[in-house]
Amino acid sequence: MSLLGNLVSQVARSAMNPEDAQRNPVNQHTSARRTGGLGDILGSVLGGSTQTGGYNPRQYDRQPDNGFGLDDIIGSITGSNQRGSTSSGAGGLGDILGSVLGGQRNKGSFGGKGMLIAMLMPMVLNWIKNNGGVSGALSKITGMGYDKQAHSWMSNQEDNDNLDPNEVSRFFDESEIQQVAAHTGANETEVRQGLAELLPEVMNQLTPNGNLDNEAEANDEINQIMSQLSNRLTTLK
């Protein structure tokens, strides 16, 4: 079972959709603002999903390990029902992200906001990992004065109280933000807005019970995703 399966697979579907760049383009005039729920950038990606039922941030029913293979995601876009040998489980999520990001790099052209969120996903997961996992990241966030926001992210009854995009540089390096902007064609305001909305939703999905009872599982899943992602991108070079 996977905590982040629904979120990652929905983002991948959007990023790999050939209509994403036209339907949900980047480098648009965007006013940075603090949002609630899924917000502006993330909401446009997940809310525009063609998957039946759409994405529900409060639906924590975890999918079986084999419920979101890469071939299934490709099939959902092309209309085929093929299922291949992509590894399943949390490691499979790293395969998915690696294939999406590797494909974008090899294609050399920009995608839409789905691709932007796909590129921000490992950035957010790596930030959580580098700050001591879920509990360490939460401690850092609350220590920085974001107690109210962090409480809403963990709650399964409240909408996310997202970060102020203008304060994202307190969490992420400016060089990383600029690099993502250059690779995706998005402007830096969109990158900041995406991070301000994606970090809360990732934390939301990693704490489905509103507490840290499953922290070991969450941290293990992050480690698996990042390891699989690294291996996949190395293979695709």
C-alpha positions in Angstrom: 0.0 0.0 0.0 1.2 3.5 -0.7 0.5 6.8 1.0 1.5 9.0 -1.9 0.2 6.8 -4.7 -2.9 8.7 -5.5 -1.2 12.1 -5.5 1.9 11.0 -7.6 -0.1 9.1 -10.1 -2.6 11.9 -10.7 0.3 14.4 -11.2 2.0 12.0 -13.6 -1.2 11.6 -15.6 -1.5 15.3 -16.0 2.2 15.8 -16.8 2.2 13.1 -19.5 -1.0 14.3 -21.1 0.0 15.8 -24.5 -2.7 18.4 -24.0 -1.3 19.6 -20.7 0.8 22.4 -22.2 -2.2 23.8 -24.1 -4.8 23.3 -21.5 -2.8 24.3 -18.5 0.2 26.4 -19.8 3.1 27.7 -17.7 4.6 31.2 -17.8 1.3 32.9 -17.4 0.8 36.1 -15.5 0.4 34.8 -11.9 -0.1 36.8 -8.8 1.5 35.2 -5.8 -1.0 34.6 -3.0 -1.6 32.5 0.0 -4.2 29.9 -0.8 -6.3 27.2 0.9 -7.0 23.6 -0.1 -5.2 22.5 -3.2 -4.7 26.1 -4.2 -4.2 27.7 -7.7 -1.3 25.8 -9.3 -1.8 22.4 -7.7 -5.5 22.7 -7.9 -5.4 23.4 -11.6 -3.4 20.2 -12.1 -5.4 17.8 -9.9 -8.8 19.4 -10.5 -8.3 19.1 -14.2 -7.7 15.3 -14.1 -9.7 13.2 -16.4 -9.6 10.3 -14.0 -13.1 9.2 -12.8 -13.9 10.8 -9.5 -11.0 13.2 -9.7 -8.6 13.9 -6.8 -9.9 14.2 -3.3 -7.3 15.4 -0.7 -9.3 13.8 2.1 -9.7 10.4 0.6 -7.0 8.4 2.3 -8.1 5.0 1.1 -4.7 3.7 -0.1 -4.4 2.0 -3.4 -2.9 -1.5 -3.7 0.7 -1.7 -4.7 -0.2 -2.6 -8.3 -2.9 0.0 -8.7 -0.9 2.7 -10.5 1.8 1.3 -12.7 3.4 3.4 -15.4 1.8 1.5 -18.2 -1.6 2.1 -16.6 -0.9 5.8 -16.6 0.2 5.8 -20.2 -2.8 3.7 -21.1 -5.1 6.2 -19.4 -3.8 8.8 -21.8 -3.6 6.8 -25.0 -6.7 4.8 -24.3 -5.0 1.4 -24.2 -5.2 -1.0 -21.3 -1.6 -2.4 -21.4 0.2 -3.3 -18.2 3.9 -3.9 -18.3 6.7 -4.6 -16.0 7.1 -1.3 -14.2 7.8 -2.1 -10.6 4.9 -1.7 -8.2 4.6 -0.1 -4.8 6.4 3.0 -3.6 9.4 2.1 -5.7 7.0 2.1 -8.7 6.2 5.7 -7.9 9.8 6.6 -8.3 9.8 4.8 -11.6 6.8 6.9 -12.6 8.3 10.2 -11.6 11.7 9.2 -13.2 10.0 8.3 -16.5 8.0 11.5 -16.6 10.9 13.8 -15.8 13.3 11.8 -18.0 10.9 12.0 -20.9 10.6 15.8 -20.5 14.4 16.2 -20.4 14.8 14.1 -23.5 12.0 15.8 -25.4 13.6 19.2 -24.8 10.3 21.1 -24.9 8.3 22.5 -22.0 5.1 21.0 -20.7 2.3 22.6 -18.7 1.6 23.0 -15.0 1.4 19.2 -14.6 5.0 18.9 -15.6 5.9 21.7 -13.2 4.3 19.9 -10.3 6.0 16.7 -11.3 9.4 18.4 -11.2 8.6 19.9 -7.8 7.6 16.6 -6.3 11.1 15.2 -5.7 12.2 18.7 -4.5 9.6 18.6 -1.8 10.3 14.9 -0.9 14.0 15.6 -0.7 13.3 18.6 1.6 11.3 16.4 4.0 14.0 13.7 3.9 16.8 16.1 4.5 15.1 17.6 7.5 14.8 14.4 9.4 11.7 12.8 7.8 8.1 13.7 8.5 8.4 14.5 12.3 11.7 16.4 11.7 10.1 18.4 8.9 7.1 19.2 11.0 9.3 20.3 13.9 11.2 22.6 11.6 8.0 24.0 10.1 6.4 24.7 13.5 9.7 26.1 14.8 9.7 28.6 11.9 6.3 29.9 13.2 3.9 27.9 10.9 2.1 26.0 13.7 -1.4 26.8 12.4 -0.6 25.8 8.9 1.1 22.6 9.9 -1.9 21.6 12.0 -4.2 22.0 9.0 -1.9 19.9 6.8 -2.0 17.0 9.3 -5.8 17.3 9.9 -8.1 15.1 7.9 -11.0 17.5 8.6 -9.5 20.8 7.5 -8.4 22.2 4.1 -4.7 22.9 3.9 -3.7 26.4 5.0 -1.0 26.8 2.5 2.3 28.7 2.7 2.8 32.2 1.5 4.6 31.9 -1.9 6.7 34.9 -0.9 8.1 33.0 2.0 9.0 29.8 0.1 12.6 30.8 0.0 12.7 30.1 3.8 12.4 26.5 2.8 13.9 26.1 -0.6 17.1 27.5 -2.1 16.8 30.2 -4.7 19.0 28.3 -7.0 16.6 25.3 -7.0 13.7 27.6 -7.7 15.5 29.2 -10.6 16.6 25.8 -12.0 13.1 24.4 -12.0 11.9 27.6 -13.7 14.5 27.2 -16.4 13.8 23.5 -17.0 10.0 23.8 -17.1 9.5 27.2 -18.8 7.5 28.4 -15.8 8.2 31.8 -14.2 9.6 31.9 -10.7 6.3 33.1 -9.3 4.6 29.9 -10.5 7.4 27.8 -9.0 6.9 29.4 -5.6 3.2 29.1 -5.8 3.5 25.4 -6.7 5.8 24.7 -3.8 3.6 26.7 -1.4 0.8 24.3 -2.3 2.5 21.0 -2.9 4.5 20.8 0.4 1.2 21.0 2.4 -0.5 18.4 0.3 2.4 16.0 0.5 2.4 16.3 4.3 -1.4 15.8 4.3 -1.1 12.5 2.4 1.8 11.3 4.6 -0.3 11.8 7.8 -3.7 10.2 6.9 -4.6 9.6 10.5 -3.9 13.2 11.6 -0.8 12.1 13.6 2.6 10.6 13.3 1.5 7.0 13.9 2.7 5.8 10.5 5.9 8.0 10.3 8.2 5.0 9.8 6.1 3.9 6.8 6.0 7.5 5.4 9.8 8.0 5.7 10.4 4.6 4.1 8.2 5.4 1.2 10.0 8.7 0.6 13.4 6.9 0.7 12.1 4.3 -1.8 10.7 6.9 -4.2 13.9 9.0 -4.2 16.1 5.9 -4.7 13.9 4.6 -7.5 13.8 8.1 -9.1 17.6 8.4 -9.1 18.0 4.9 -10.6 15.4 5.6 -13.3 17.0 9.0 -14.3 20.4 7.4 -14.4 19.1 4.6 -16.7 17.5 7.1 -19.0 20.7 9.2 -19.5 
